[in-house]
């Protein structure tokens, strides 16, 4: 197993999955306040180096290594900061863009559950960017965010989409 190939594939996998520059990911890894033992992580993950050919083996091992890298609180802090910044800059055109960013953040936070009990080190869904939510609906239905087309982010985990008109219809049936 070539460690350089494996590290490059893991870094690229993280950059692609979270729509980040390779440089940003590398700086997060090599500049982490919690230094990573990449050779040790690769040795621990040898069981992931399986498959019918080298391409599949390296892909499988890069999945394991990228998850181990993302579980590092220092790396997570840097990457989440970037995701949080993109969330703050969301143009409010398509709620799917915000939902995608939220899912990215959650996937990193799930790998670092103890780290995100510290205030300021997580995404606060109570303060997501949004178009103004009409008062007649906001007072009666939990809407986390709304885009310019009236599509809303709803659900206890802020993981479902519903148009404002459909929310009004459901409220009129109550």
Number of C-alpha atoms within 10 A of each C-alpha: 12 7 13 9 12 22 20 13 19 24 24 21 20 23 19 12 10 21 14 15 13 16 12 14 21 18 12 20 23 14 14 17 14 12 13 17 10 16 11 9 14 21 12 12 17 14 12 18 20 15 13 7 9 12 11 13 18 23 19 19 24 26 20 20 26 19 16 17 23 22 18 21 23 21 25 24 22 19 24 22 16 17 20 19 11 14 21 14 11 18 16 19 16 16 22 16 15 25 18 14 20 19 14 17 22 15 14 21 22 13 18 17 11 10 18 16 10 8 9 8 15 17 19 10 12 10 10 17 18 21 16 12 17 11 9 10 15 14 10 11 15 14 22 21 25 27 24 14 13 21 21 28 26 19 14 10 9 18 13 12 17 15 15 21 13 13 18 14 10 11 13 8 6 5
